[in-house]
Amino acid sequence: NDEEWRIFCSGMNRLGKIAKEEYGITLSFHHHMGTVVQDPEEVERMMDNTDPEYVSLLFDTGHFTYCGADPYEMAVKYAGRIKHVHLKDIRREVVGREIVEKVKAENLSFLDGVRMGAFTVPGDGCIDFDPIFRVLEESGYEGYMLVEAEQDPAKANPLEYALKARKFIAEKTGL
């Protein structure tokens, strides 16, 4: 409710101020399915009610896509406040969107969707990363980009998928 949002956002500002002023670090909030800030409206409410000096965004391609948002549009909208990036993809051919729709229709948990194989590494799903990488580059982003797969290692060999992600990112970014 509105009072809980006020408490949440003022608490984020307070934590961000402590992080910056006492420790010299930037607080980056990770929007995430299954939490209080997961969809574009919730991210916008948090960003509108927190101080850009103290609260930044951990931008996650997979979680924005999972909730039905366009990760490119979110990158453009928040480019100036993105201080950390999680790169993950959504499988289309395995079930991707179908998994997400099934999770919503059957009121399953986010973890159920993960276990069903919704996520994979960048380049192995349906997200178009080219425009996202361009936005990050044009905005001067210099932080970490963490590759996430969030998939069952018994079904998807971690080394194989790590190499696949590394190759994709090198081809797309030159990094």
RODREN-442012 format. One record per residue: x, y, z of N, C-alpha, C in turn. Coordinates in steps of 0.02 Angstrom, whole numbers, padded with zeros to 5 digits, always signed. Layout:
N
XYZXYZXYZ/...
This chain:
175
+00042-00059+00000+00000+00000+00000+00045+00062+00000/+00014+00120-00003+00052+00182-00008+00099+00192+00051/+00077+00177+00110+00120+00186+00169+00180+00139+00167/+00170+00078+00146+00225+00030+00140+00275+00053+00087/+00250+00081+00032+00294+00108-00020+00335+00166+00008/+00303+00210+00047+00339+00266+00076+00395+00241+00121/+00379+00192+00163+00430+00163+00208+00487+00131+00167/+00468+00093+00117+00517+00059+00075+00564+00109+00041/+00536+00158+00008+00577+00206-00029+00619+00251+00017/+00591+00272+00073+00632+00312+00119+00687+00269+00149/+00673+00206+00161+00725+00160+00185+00780+00149+00134/+00761+00143+00070+00811+00136+00017+00855+00199+00014/+00824+00257+00019+00863+00319+00018+00912+00321+00077/+00888+00301+00135+00930+00301+00195+00989+00253+00187/+00974+00192+00163+01027+00142+00153+01077+00166+00099/+01050+00195+00046+01093+00220-00008+01139+00276+00016/+01113+00319+00058+01153+00374+00085+01209+00347+00130/+01192+00298+00172+01243+00267+00215+01296+00233+00172/+01274+00195+00121+01321+00160+00077+01370+00209+00044/+01342+00264+00018+01384+00312-00018+01429+00352+00030/+01399+00380+00082+01436+00427+00124+01483+00393+00174/+01465+00335+00197+01507+00302+00246+01553+00249+00217/+01535+00221+00159+01575+00166+00131+01599+00178+00060/+01575+00232+00028+01597+00248-00040+01572+00199-00092/+01515+00167-00080+01487+00120-00129+01417+00143-00150/+01395+00117-00206+01330+00134-00234+01281+00078-00221/+01223+00096-00194+01169+00048-00184+01133+00039-00250/+01130-00022-00275+01094-00038-00337+01040-00089-00320/+00978-00070-00332+00922-00113-00316+00907-00160-00374/+00899-00224-00358+00884-00275-00408+00809-00289-00410/+00776-00265-00463+00706-00284-00474+00706-00359-00489/+00657-00396-00463+00661-00469-00467+00591-00498-00461/+00576-00545-00503+00511-00579-00499+00504-00611-00430/+00443-00610-00404+00430-00639-00339+00445-00593-00281/+00459-00529-00295+00474-00481-00242+00428-00421-00249/+00437-00372-00206+00393-00313-00205+00405-00268-00265/+00463-00271-00296+00478-00230-00355+00498-00277-00411/+00450-00291-00455+00464-00338-00509+00443-00313-00578/+00388-00277-00584+00365-00257-00650+00381-00184-00663/+00372-00160-00725+00391-00091-00742+00358-00038-00698/+00295-00048-00680+00260+00001-00639+00292+00006-00569/+00310-00051-00541+00342-00052-00475+00412-00022-00478/+00449-00038-00532+00515-00009-00540+00509+00067-00546/+00461+00089-00587+00451+00161-00596+00433+00195-00530/+00389+00164-00491+00370+00193-00427+00430+00200-00381/+00471+00148-00379+00531+00150-00337+00579+00204-00362/+00591+00205-00427+00639+00253-00454+00614+00325-00445/+00550+00336-00453+00521+00403-00444+00524+00427-00372/+00526+00380-00325+00523+00398-00254+00587+00385-00217/+00642+00377-00254+00708+00371-00223+00754+00422-00254/+00805+00440-00218+00853+00491-00238+00906+00460-00284/+00912+00485-00347+00962+00458-00393+01034+00461-00366/+01046+00506-00319+01112+00511-00290+01127+00450-00246/+01075+00419-00219+01085+00365-00171+01060+00296-00194/+01014+00294-00241+00985+00230-00262+00990+00223-00338/+01023+00169-00358+01031+00153-00429+00993+00088-00444/+00993+00071-00508+00957+00011-00530+01005-00043-00552/+00993-00103-00527+01025-00162-00555+00978-00185-00610/+00998-00177-00672+00957-00191-00731+00963-00265-00749/+00907-00300-00753+00907-00372-00768+00864-00385-00829/+00896-00405-00884+00861-00417-00947+00809-00473-00941/+00826-00525-00905+00781-00583-00898+00720-00567-00857/+00729-00532-00802+00671-00518-00759+00624-00467-00791/+00651-00418-00828+00607-00372-00863+00567-00410-00916/+00600-00453-00954+00566-00491-01006+00514-00539-00976/+00533-00572-00922+00488-00620-00889+00423-00587-00868/+00426-00525-00844+00365-00491-00821+00327-00458-00878/+00351-00464-00939+00315-00437-00996+00339-00370-01020/+00393-00344-00990+00420-00279-01010+00470-00288-01067/+00482-00236-01104+00533-00235-01156+00598-00212-01124/+00648-00255-01119+00710-00236-01084+00745-00177-01118/+00738-00171-01184+00768-00114-01219+00736-00049-01194/+00671-00047-01192+00636+00013-01168+00656+00030-01097/+00664-00020-01055+00683-00009-00986+00756+00017-00982/+00799-00009-01026+00868+00015-01028+00870+00089-01048/+00830+00107-01098+00828+00177-01120+00802+00221-01063/+00748+00199-01032+00716+00240-00980+00762+00252-00920/+00801+00201-00900+00840+00206-00839+00915+00208-00850/+00937+00221-00912+01008+00218-00929+01052+00257-00880/+01030+00314-00859+01070+00356-00814+01075+00330-00743/+01032+00282-00725+01033+00256-00657+01055+00182-00654/+01071+00153-00709+01094+00083-00710+01166+00081-00688/+01180+00044-00634+01248+00038-00607+01273-00034-00604/+01230-00081-00622+01249-00152-00623+01201-00186-00672/+01224-00237-00708+01183-00270-00758+01186-00346-00749/+01127-00377-00752+01123-00450-00755+01097-00468-00825/+01136-00508-00860+01118-00530-00927+01093-00601-00924/+01029-00610-00940+01002-00677-00949+00950-00674-01003/+00936-00730-01032+00890-00735-01089+00830-00777-01070/+00778-00774-01111+00718-00814-01101+00713-00862-01160/+00703-00925-01145+00695-00975-01198+00627-00967-01231/+00628-00963-01296+00565-00959-01333+00545-01030-01356/+00591-01064-01388+00575-01128-01419+00559-01184-01369/+00591-01182-01311+00578-01235-01262+00509-01223-01233/+00497-01164-01213+00432-01144-01188+00432-01070-01172/+00490-01041-01158+00497-00970-01146+00434-00935-01124/+00404-00898-01170+00343-00863-01155+00289-00911-01131/+00287-00969-01161+00237-01018-01141+00245-01037-01068/+00307-01043-01045+00319-01057-00974+00294-00999-00932/+00310-00939-00952+00289-00880-00914+00212-00878-00911/+00181-00890-00968+00107-00890-00970+00079-00945-00926/+00111-01004-00927+00088-01060-00885+00095-01042-00811/+00151-01012-00792+00162-00993-00723+00107-00946-00700/+00092-00896-00741+00040-00847-00723-00029-00880-00722/-00046-00918-00773-00112-00948-00778-00127-00998-00722/-00075-01034-00701-00084-01085-00650-00063-01061-00580/-00046-00996-00575-00026-00966-00512+00032-01004-00480/+00081-01021-00522+00141-01056-00499+00191-01005-00474/+00242-01028-00440+00293-00982-00415+00345-00966-00469/+00381-00912-00456+00436-00894-00500+00485-00952-00505/+00500-00984-00448+00546-01040-00447+00521-01097-00491/+00456-01108-00493+00428-01160-00537+00446-01144-00610/+00440-01080-00628+00457-01060-00696+00530-01071-00711/+00573-01056-00663+00645-01067-00672+00658-01142-00681/+00627-01182-00640+00638-01255-00645+00611-01284-00710/+00561-01252-00739+00533-01275-00803+00577-01254-00862/+00628-01211-00849+00676-01194-00901+00665-01128-00936/+00632-01081-00903+00618-01016-00935+00682-00978-00953/+00733-00981-00912+00792-00940-00922+00850-00980-00954/+00892-00942-00988+00954-00969-01016+01004-00912-01021/+01062-00925-01049+01114-00874-01056+01099-00829-01116/+01128-00770-01117+01119-00725-01174+01138-00758-01240/+01095-00748-01290+01107-00776-01356+01075-00843-01367/+01044-00872-01315+01013-00937-01320+00937-00933-01316/+00911-00872-01317+00839-00863-01309+00813-00810-01357/+00761-00774-01335+00725-00729-01380+00740-00655-01370/+00782-00636-01322+00796-00566-01311+00845-00540-01363/+00829-00482-01392+00875-00448-01439+00922-00404-01397/+00983-00426-01390+01032-00391-01348+01067-00333-01384/+01067-00332-01450+01103-00279-01486+01082-00209-01464/+01017-00193-01464+00999-00124-01444+01013-00110-01369/+01009-00162-01329+01024-00153-01257+01097-00137-01248/+01141-00174-01282+01212-00160-01277+01228-00089-01303/+01193-00067-01356+01203+00000-01382+01184+00053-01331/+01126+00044-01298+01105+00092-01247+01156+00096-01191/+01180+00039-01168+01229+00038-01114+01293+00073-01135/+01316+00060-01196+01376+00091-01221+01367+00167-01229/+01312+00187-01259+01300+00258-01271+01289+00298-01207/+01266+00263-01154+01255+00298-01091+01320+00301-01050/+01373+00269-01075+01437+00270-01040+01441+00219-00984/+01399+00168-00986+01400+00117-00934+01469+00084-00930/+01497+00080-00869+01562+00050-00859+01562-00002-00802/+01504-00022-00780+01500-00069-00724+01504-00142-00746/+01488-00185-00700+01489-00257-00713+01429-00277-00755/+01440-00329-00796+01386-00364-00830+01393-00437-00812/+01348-00460-00770+01351-00528-00744+01305-00573-00785/+01333-00626-00812+01293-00674-00850+01259-00722-00802/+01194-00730-00811+01156-00777-00770+01119-00825-00817/+01114-00886-00795+01076-00935-00833+01013-00956-00795/+01018-00961-00730+00962-00983-00688+00928-01044-00719/+00967-01096-00728+00940-01157-00757+00969-01218-00721/+00936-01273-00727+00955-01335-00694+01020-01361-00725/+01075-01366-00686+01137-01390-00714+01135-01463-00737/+01086-01501-00714+01079-01569-00737+01050-01571-00808/+01017-01517-00828+00987-01513-00895+01028-01471-00942/+01067-01424-00915+01107-01378-00956+01176-01373-00926/+01224-01405-00958+01293-01407-00933+01319-01336-00922/+01338-01319-00860+01360-01250-00845+01419-01226-00887/+01470-01268-00897+01527-01247-00937+01507-01234-01009/+01468-01278-01037+01445-01269-01107+01407-01203-01114/+01363-01188-01068+01323-01127-01072+01365-01065-01056/+01413-01071-01012+01458-01014-00998+01498-00997-01061/+01523-01047-01095+01562-01036-01157+01517-01006-01211/+01456-01030-01216+01408-01004-01265+01395-00930-01251/+01384-00912-01188+01371-00842-01170+01433-00799-01184/+01491-00824-01167+01553-00786-01178+01563-00771-01252/+01552-00821-01294+01559-00813-01366+01509-00762-01392/+01447-00766-01370+01395-00720-01392+01412-00648-01374/+01431-00637-01312+01447-00569-01288+01507-00541-01325/+01558-00582-01336+01617-00560-01373+01598-00539-01444/+01556-00580-01477+01535-00564-01546+01493-00500-01548/+01452-00489-01500+01406-00432-01500+01439-00367-01476/+01486-00372-01431+01514-00312-01400+01588-00300-01415/+01623-00352-01436+01695-00346-01445+01734-00350-01380/+01698-00363-01326+01732-00369-01261+01756-00440-01249/
